[in-house]
């Protein structure tokens, strides 16, 4: 099983972000999550609130992405890491284009743009925590 977490910082709800990811990769509706077929094998995407997020107004130091309020959980059974590089890169680039700080945490970070998102000179790092939905 291959797994990747993408921590992100956005005022958009987790459902809005998940819907954008779904739109990038498939045409199905995304409610609590969605399944995407990668070469005939299922990968499950879900967006979740980060229970360890920094609270509203709490300072976030540069590089401390685990304080971001949400993460996207991507889990694929029987997949190799290299199979997920392209879809994760698509999602990261999309989030960055929307000026949403996002950092991937996975075993293949070094193969992703900007080593998975940190450091990324194109994105403004948030200064304080954001209220979770």
FITIPA-776941 format. One line per field, with one value per residue (C-alpha): x, y, z; residue number from 1; residue in one letter; chain. Coordinates in Angstrom, 1 decimal, padded with zeros to 4 digits. Example, Ala and Ser with C-alpha at 12.3 -4.5 7.8 and 13.67 -1.06 7.14 Angstrom:
// FITIPA-776941
X <- (012.3 013.7);
Y <- (-004.5 -001.1);
Z <- (007.8 007.1);
pos <- (1 2);
code <- (a s);
unit <- (A A);
// end
This chain:
// FITIPA-776941
X <- (000.0 001.2 000.1 000.7 -000.6 -000.8 -001.1 -002.6 -003.7 -006.8 -009.9 -011.8 -013.6 -012.1 -015.1 -014.3 -010.7 -011.6 -014.1 -011.3 -009.0 -011.8 -012.4 -008.7 -008.6 -012.1 -015.6 -017.4 -019.0 -016.8 -018.7 -016.7 -014.0 -013.6 -012.0 -009.7 -008.6 -004.9 -004.1 -007.1 -006.3 -008.2 -006.7 -008.9 -008.7 -010.2 -009.8 -009.8 -009.4 -006.0 -006.6 -003.1 -003.5 -002.4 -005.3 -006.7 -004.1 -001.4 001.9 003.1 006.8 008.1 008.3 005.8 003.2 001.8 000.1 -002.0 -005.7 -006.4 -004.8 -005.6 -005.1 -004.3 -004.1 -003.6 -003.5 -000.8 000.9 004.5 005.5 006.4 002.8 001.6 004.1 002.1 -001.3 000.2 002.2 -001.0 -002.8 000.2 000.6 -003.2 -003.2 -000.1 -001.7 -004.6 -001.9 -002.7 000.3 000.5 003.2 003.2 004.4 005.3 008.2 008.6 008.8 012.1 010.5 007.8 008.1 009.9 010.5 006.8 006.3 008.9 010.6 008.6 009.6 006.5 004.1 003.6 003.9 001.0 001.8 -001.0 -003.4 -006.7 -010.1 -011.1 -014.5);
Y <- (000.0 003.5 006.5 010.3 013.1 016.6 019.2 022.5 025.8 027.4 029.2 026.9 024.0 020.5 019.6 022.4 021.3 017.6 018.5 020.4 017.4 015.1 017.5 017.4 013.6 012.2 013.1 011.5 013.4 013.7 013.8 012.2 011.1 009.6 006.6 007.1 004.3 004.3 001.6 -000.4 -000.2 002.0 004.9 006.6 010.3 012.0 015.4 015.7 018.2 018.0 017.4 018.7 022.0 025.2 027.1 030.4 033.2 030.7 031.5 028.9 028.8 028.3 024.7 023.5 022.3 019.8 022.8 023.4 022.9 020.2 017.3 015.2 011.5 009.5 005.7 003.2 -000.5 -002.5 000.5 001.6 005.1 006.2 005.6 008.4 011.0 012.5 012.7 014.2 016.7 017.7 018.3 020.2 022.5 023.2 024.2 026.4 028.0 029.0 030.4 027.7 026.6 022.8 020.2 016.5 014.0 010.7 008.4 010.0 013.7 014.1 013.3 016.0 019.6 021.6 018.4 018.1 021.8 022.9 025.1 026.7 030.3 030.9 030.5 032.8 030.8 031.4 033.3 032.1 029.2 029.1 028.1 024.6 023.9);
Z <- (000.0 -000.9 001.1 000.8 003.0 001.6 004.4 003.2 004.6 003.2 004.2 001.7 003.3 003.1 000.9 -001.5 -001.8 -002.2 -004.9 -006.8 -006.5 -007.8 -010.7 -011.6 -011.6 -012.3 -013.2 -010.2 -007.3 -004.1 -000.8 001.9 -000.5 -003.9 -005.5 -008.5 -010.8 -011.6 -014.2 -013.0 -009.3 -006.8 -005.0 -002.3 -001.7 001.4 002.9 006.7 009.4 011.1 014.8 015.5 013.7 015.2 016.7 015.3 015.8 016.9 015.2 012.6 012.0 008.5 007.6 010.3 007.8 010.3 011.9 008.8 009.4 006.8 004.9 001.9 002.5 -000.6 -000.2 -003.0 -002.5 -004.3 -005.9 -006.2 -005.0 -008.5 -009.6 -007.4 -008.3 -011.2 -009.5 -006.3 -008.3 -010.2 -006.9 -005.4 -008.4 -008.5 -004.8 -005.3 -008.4 -006.0 -003.6 -001.0 000.9 000.7 001.5 000.7 003.3 001.7 000.8 -002.7 -001.7 -003.5 -006.8 -006.4 -007.4 -004.6 -002.8 -002.0 -001.2 001.3 000.7 -002.1 -002.8 -004.9 -001.9 001.0 004.3 006.7 009.9 012.2 012.6 010.9 012.4 011.4 010.0);
pos <- (1 2 3 4 5 6 7 8 9 10 11 12 13 14 15 16 17 18 19 20 21 22 23 24 25 26 27 28 29 30 31 32 33 34 35 36 37 38 39 40 41 42 43 44 45 46 47 48 49 50 51 52 53 54 55 56 57 58 59 60 61 62 63 64 65 66 67 68 69 70 71 72 73 74 75 76 77 78 79 80 81 82 83 84 85 86 87 88 89 90 91 92 93 94 95 96 97 98 99 100 101 102 103 104 105 106 107 108 109 110 111 112 113 114 115 116 117 118 119 120 121 122 123 124 125 126 127 128 129 130 131 132 133);
code <- (x x x x x x x x x x x x x x x x x x x x x x x x x x x x x x x x x x x x x x x x x x x x x x x x x x x x x x x x x x x x x x x x x x x x x x x x x x x x x x x x x x x x x x x x x x x x x x x x x x x x x x x x x x x x x x x x x x x x x x x x x x x x x x x x x x x x x);
unit <- (A A A A A A A A A A A A A A A A A A A A A A A A A A A A A A A A A A A A A A A A A A A A A A A A A A A A A A A A A A A A A A A A A A A A A A A A A A A A A A A A A A A A A A A A A A A A A A A A A A A A A A A A A A A A A A A A A A A A A A A A A A A A A A A A A A A A A);
// end
